[in-house]
């Protein structure tokens, strides 16, 4: 393939969209995970958990908006096919995100005796959003197929992603909290790691069996040898996290950020594997990146705007995490 400008433009937008999705999954993953952990947290702990994500969660969702926007303007044909096939889970995702946003604000403004219902809705919205994203990923991996098999695989990936988000939420709490909540977060991380590991193993085994295309891309030589580091490093990181969880928390709070960073690398490795599995398709087995792309002239104009917007989003995201760094404190609305 000759990589001239019209050929490179769709690749650039595919990379930008993939980067946006990865950043969203890592950043919004931890606050969705904290919402899921509301199911096992006490009332005072829930306030501390909200304070640990309060300055970040709105900004985190910007990356989802950017990813969907890039899909719409750069790959309109793929956007129509994907959104049509995933209409119901997308609707469920939006309901979950709306529930989270409403509950986040209302739990701070209602009388104490009504706070419990909004805490539950925050948990329910977080779980629904996580499960919806996982289900969409599972169905997408199978080429947007319908049927009981695709539904079962989608549910498997949904449970795996919800467990992974829960682990991310626990890891973020280890970094942002202290005392009894930090100790609980370590225990939550350990439990979530077991579920995440089992889920990832099950999905990794089921995916090549469910998709002949993916099987053919992974289990041939020499590609199999080149790809071997991905599962090996991922397994080593899971083992490292498991051992680290028994050494935390430390009195001097050393290494409190390491679980989150390790999980972020695991997500990045998983994303790299998925990107390899899908390439060069943006709609598996139907449309390639170039077939689905807008006209080169349109992409050039969109790229100019993206090069202005993307640095701004990166800057204010990094700035927010810098300004609101450190440990979360007691939540107050005075």
N, C-alpha and C positions, 0 to 999 in steps of 0.2 A: 504494500500500500504506500502511495506517495503522500507524505504528510505536508501538503500545501495548506494555505490559510483556510480555505473552505472545509478542508478535512480536519484541521486542528480545532476550529471553533467549537464544533459539537463536543469534542473531547474535553476542551477547557470547561465547558458548561457542565458536562457530566462530572468532572472532577470537583467543581465548585458545589454542585448539588450534593455529591457524596460527602464532601467535607462538612457542609451544613448539617446533613443528617447525623454524621458522627458526633459533631460538637453538641447537637441537640440531645442525642441519646445519652451522652456522658453527663451533661449539665442538668438537663431536665430529669434524667434518670434518678439522680439522688434525691430531688425533692418529691418526685412521685414515690420513690421508695420510702421516704420519711412519712408520706401520707399513708402508705400501706402499713407502716409500723405503728400507726395510731391504734390499730386493733389490739396491741399488747402493751401500750403505754398508759401510765397513770395520768390523772388530770393535770397535775403540775408539770409533769414531764412533757405533756403535749404543748403547753405554753412555751417551754424551752425549745422544743423541736420546731415550732413555728418561728421562733426568733432566729433559729439557725438557718432558715431558708428565706425569711421575710425579705431581705434586701435583694435577693437573686432570682426568685422564681419567675417573676414577670419577664425579666430580661432573658432568661433561659429559653422561654417559649418563642422568642424572636427568631431563633435559628430554625424552628419548625416552619414559621411563616416564610422565611427566606427560602427554605428548601422547596416548599410547595409552590412558591412564586416562580422560582427558577424552572421547575417542572412545567408550569403552565405556559410561561413565555418562551422557553427555549425548546421544549418538546411537547407542543400542544397535542399532537396526535396520540402520544403516549399518555398524556394527562387524561384525555377523554376515555381511553380504554381502561386505564387503571382505576380511575374514580368511579366509572360505571360498574366495574366488576367488584369493587370494594365499597359500594355505596353504604351498606348497612354497618359494617365495622367503622367506617369513617364517621357515620352519624353517631354511633356509640362513643367514639373517641371525642367528638365535639361535646356530647352530653356530659361525659366525664370531666372534660376540661372546664366546662361551664359550672358544673357542680362544685369543683374545686375552688374556682374563683369566687363564687357566691359564698360558699361556706367559710373561706378564708377571711372574708370581711365580716360576715354576719356573726361568727363565733365571738368576735371581739365587741359586739354591740348589743347582744341580747342579755337578758338577766341570767344569772349563774345557773338557775334550774333548767334553762332551755339550751344551755351551751352544749350539752351532750348530743343533742340531735344534729347540731351543725358539725361537731367533731366526727360523728358517724358519716355524715354526708361528705366531709373532706376525705375520710378514708375510702368511702364507696366510690367517689369520683376518681381518686388516685388509682384504685384497683381497676376500675372500669377502663380508664385511659391506658394503663399498662397492658391489660389483657387485650384490648383492641389493637394496640400497636403490634403485639406479638402475633395475634391472629392474622393481621394483614401481612406481616412478614412471612408467615408460614404459607399462606395462600399464594403470595407473590413468588416464593421460591419454586412452587409447583407450577408456575406458569399461568396463574390465575384460573386454574381448573376448578370445576364444581364437582359435587358428589360427596359421599360420606367419607371417603378416604382423605380428600382435601380438607374437609371440616375437621376430621380427627387430627390430622397433622397440624392444622392451624391452631387447634386447642393445645396441642403439645408444645408448640413454640410459644403460645401465649403464656402458659404456665412457667416455662423456662425464663422468658423475659421478665415476668413479674417477680420471680425469685431473684434474678440478677439485679433488677432495680432495687429490691429490698436490701440486697447486699450493699449496693451503692449508697443507699440511704443510711444504713448502719455505719458504713465506713466514713461518711461525711459527719455523722454525729460523733464518732470517735475523735475526729479532728476539731469539731466546733464545741464540744461539751467537756465537762469535767465532773469529777465526783461520781455519785451513784449512777447518774444517767450515762456517763461514759463507760462505766463497768457493764451496765445493761447493754449498751450498744455493741460492746465486744461479744457478748453472748449472742445477741441478735445476728451479728456478722457470722459467727461460727455456724449457727443454724441455717442461715441463708446460703452460706457457701456449700453446705451439703446438698441442699435442694438445687442450687445453681449448677453444681458439678454434675449431679445426676441428670438434670435436664439437658445440659450441653452435650453430655455423652449420648443420651438418647436421640437428640436432634441430629448430632453428627453421624450417628449410625443410620438413622432413618432417611436423612436427606439424599444421599447417593442412591439408596434403594428406591426411593420414591421418584427420583428424577434421573432417568438414564443419561440425559445431557450432562448433569453434574458428575455422575459416576465416570463418564468418559473423560471429563476434564481433569479429574483428580487421580484416577487409578490407572495411569499409563506412564511409561518411562519415556524420557527422563523427567517429565513434569512432577511425577510423584516424589522424586528425590529432592527437587528444588522446593517443593511445598512442605516437605516434612518438618522444617523448623517451626511452622505455624502451630500445629498441634503440640509439638514437643515443648516449645516455649510457653504455650498456654498452660499445659499441664504442670510445668515447673512453677509458674506463677501461682497457680492454685495451691500447690504444695507449700510454697513460700508463705502465702497468706494464711493457710491453716496453722503452720508452725508459729507465725508471727502473732496470731490471735491468742496464743497461750502466753505470750510475753507482754501483752498489753492489758490495761494501761500501765505506763511507767510513772513513777513519782515525779520525774522531771518532764513528763509529757513528750519524751523523745519518740520519734517514729510515728507520731499520731496521724500524720498525713500519708504515710506509706501505704496503708490499705486502700485508700481512695486512688492513689496514683497507680498502684498495681492493677486494680480493677479497670481503670481507664485504659491501661495498656492492653488488658485482656479484651476489652470491647474493641479497641483499634485492631487487634489481630483478627478477631472474629469478623470485623468489617472488611478487612483486607481479603480474607477468604471468600466472603460473599461477593465482593467486587470481582475477584478473579472468576468465580463461578458464573456470574451473569454476563461478563464481557463477551462479545460487544453488544449485547442486547440491553435495551432499556425496558422493553416489555418482553419477558423471557419467551424465546422461540417464535416471536412474532415480528417485532420491530427492532432493528439495530439502532444504535445511537444516531447514525447518519440518516436513516430512513425517517426517524421521528422528529428530527431537528427542524427548526424554522429556517427560513432562507438565510444565507450567509450575511446579506445586507442587514437583515433584522437583528441577527445575533451580534453583529459588530456594534450596532447602536446600544443593544442591551448590555453588552460587555462594558461599554464606556460608563453606563450608569452603575453597573455592579462594582466597578473598580472605585467608584466614589462611595457607594453605600457600605460595601464590605469592610473597609478600614474603619469607618465610623462605628459599625457594630462591634468590631474587634476591640476598638479603643474603649468604648464605654463598658463593655463586658469586663475587660481587664481592669479598668478603673474601679468598677463597682466591687470586684473581688478584692482589690487592694485596699479601698477605703473601709470596707466592712470586714476586713480580716480579723483574726483573733477569735477568742472564745465568745460564744453566745452568753448573754446575761438574762436575768429574769425579765420576762415580757411585761411591759407597762404601756398603757395607752393614755397616760396622763399628759 
